Amino acid sequence: MKTLNLFGSESLRQVLGSLEEFTLKEVVVSVSPMSLYMVKQSRIVGCSDFACFDCNCVAGSAELFLDCLKQDINQEAADHFLAPGADFLVLDLVSLCLPLVRFGPSGVATCSELVRNNLEGFTELFGTFRMIEPEVFPKGSVAECVQWLCRKILKVYEGQRIILVEEYLPVTFVGKDGTRSHLDPVTATRNLRLNELLLEAYTVCRKLLKGAVRVSFPDNVSSASTGVSVLPPFATPYSHYLKRALGALLLSDSGRSAEEQIKELGAQCSMDFESLPWKPVEVTQGEPLSVAEVRLLERLPAQYLTLVGNTDDWQQTGCGYSLTFLPRRYSVERRAYLALGCDLIKGADYCIELCLSQTGGDGLIPVYLYEPARDLQICLFPEVYGSATSGGIVRMRRRFRAPYSGPACFLFRSGSFTGPGTAVRIIHVKVARLIQGSEKSH
């Protein structure tokens, strides 16, 4: 029976543990490569020192998590997963997305789920600490860290004995009812930023770990929870894909290359997720305007939207903004939103005019009035904007009743028929509150 060493995530450990043909020899999970890379001097600790920790707060083997935390603090983790004797080393780098904890003169540890849920006990052991989020790692430090890690790996393992599992963070999740939903905008945006960090790390690995076999991350993958933890478990179709892909790598004797089999398995995994229904959301369509309301909007000066939330999606064009729906990994559906500088009053009636143009493709790009806190969507403009060849400016008007009090926020979504390269340019927006006997503009 062949043996495996693992440096990666708990979800990967669970899949490898289910492969009966192999034995896991040395396992290190939920330890950030950045924690290994940073110079630190800590007192030597043993598992007994963590008696004050509540180990029931994590799913999986509490003994394993405690042991990995001890190795992390004592700078022993790399010695374990790089111990000679295993037939293969399997690794992913998704633990780069975990924060670090700085304590004492130069102590460093990964803020795994175990640590996050036992911060009081951690303080009791090590005194005050500060958290370092991966988004604030110094520029270039991730690449330097991964280069250092790859050099250490290659001292023990040849490329052909390394399996790189390129995992990323999803932006959707599958609920208990089997339907998909989007993570809240804040979490989804953060995950996309962390995925850029992971892409940088995996790119370094591909360059340096010559001969290593990659297990790619399929499109449309969802987590199995709402993402309360930083590294939530993946939904079942991905676990099945990973198990079969690793089996193809480690056991294949069919004459077909493992890479071909993994590509087919990845495509099937993506289709399995795509076939899951979306969780219904509260959507009601806005009403057409009366002649008087149209005249009201025509008298108003143009108003302009401002960026909120996922700002990387938009490009400023004069006083307006432009959004292009390009194929993008790690997300199932493009969702980008802008806010108008006015507050809505719940229950009040409003009329709205959006002036925009579409270029570069054809497709349906619905526009919704959007409340991010509840993922509440009211479809204002469900129409196809027109083909790219028309090149004309479209004015769309609707009447709606505000379902919440707060900033007027508009969500733009790529629809089922949105072609790659479809772009929409927002020229201006007008919103007027309708009051009986009079009108008030925003």
Secondary structure, DSSP 8 states (H G I E B T S, - for coil): -EEEEEEE-HHHHHHHHT-TTEEEEEEEES--HHHHHS--B-----GGGGTTS-GGGSSS-HHHHHHHHHHHHTT-HHHHHT-TT-SEEEE--GGGGS-EEEETTBEEEE--HHHHTTHHHHHHHH--EEEE-GGGS-TTHHHHHHHHHHHHHHTT--GGGEEEE-----SEEE-TTS-EEE--HHHHHHHHHHHHHHHHHHHHHHHHSTT-EEE---TT--BSS-S-SSS--B-HHHHHHHHHHHHHHHH--SSS-HHHHHHHHHHHHHHHHHTS-B--------B---HHHHHHHHHS--B-EEE-S-GGGEEEETTEEEEEE---TT-SS-EEEEEEEEEE-TT-EEEEEEEEEEESS--B--EEEEETTTTEEEEEE-SB---TTT--EEEEEEEEE-SSSEEEEEEEE--TT--TTEEEEEEEEEEEEEETTEEEE-
